[in-house]
Amino acid sequence: MTNAEQITEAAPQRLTEVSSGIYYTDGGFAAVDRSVIAFLKAKALIAPRRRARLCLHADPVDTQHDMLIAMHHSSYVAPHCHFSKSESLVLVEGTCDAILFDAGGRVSRVVPMCAEAGNGCLLYRMPANLFHTLRLRSEWTVFIESTIGPFDRQDTGVAAWAPPETDPAAGHAYLEQLTAG
């Protein structure tokens, strides 16, 4: 049995891969267990951006977006903001830092996050128009992200003062120097 078949059995919805590492359910009832996380990790390892996401909603135009995301430590999330919507993130596995920036690109806050109780925050709600990123600290960081839809790329602003996601090596060096010393 393939991993996709195992997921379909574990959560009775069908999965559709819409691009490398991005999977959608049919929007029906979804139950996720550790086998789904293992599937996402395996897919993240072969995805160009070293991350994979399971969208529990059926379509980018849905009004509620709930996603399970697995990121390998080699993945880089460029600082960005969402112009008209907030997002919530709940850590399921791993450790990372949520880094917040002011409008000029200076670090305004670093929030240690950890899925284990007592070792950092495990949940945040990010308001609209606040530049942020994640600095991944463990081999794997797995989280649930929720926001409102519909998805519109024009609603996300990418920081001109940080390396693009197409250059993860420069991105990692950038994130490390932000709070060094």
Phi, psi and omega in degrees: 000135180280163177302320180297321178293322177297319178295317180299324177288319181293320177233112194293011176271156175278148177252141175233126176273118183265336170197176186304115177082007179240118184238140176245145171271181177275002177089357178279196179303134180229127175238127186244132175236187184296335178293329177291319177297318178298320177300312181297320178297317179298320179289325178297323181297335181254357178279143181304323182267006177057042176210155176218148183225141173249112177274119181280349173270161187273338191206147178301340180273355178302153183280338177238130180242116175238125186227140171257123187235132175245127180234129174283152183300342178278354177285150178231129176254111179294142175305137184205168173220162177247122188292325189232012180211152174269168174219151174243144179227130176239122180283131179257324184207140172097187180224147178200172172244132168272121182249126181251146184235152170277179184297337180271000179090009176272143180295126177256338181194143172238123182247108176295135181232142180207139179288338180277138182301137174083359183249014181145179178285148177242359182215139166221159169238118183262121178287165176297154173065024176244117179292136183206163174205175173242135169254112185282128184254337181250168180303318179234138170236122182237131183210163174255129177242134178231140176203175177270155175256184358283161178286133178215113181304330181292347181273357181248127176256128179262136183295123178288342184270005180234157178299150178285162179296342178287353178234073184297328180297313177295324179296316179295317178299318179300311182297321181292322181284343182303318186239016179292148174083000000 
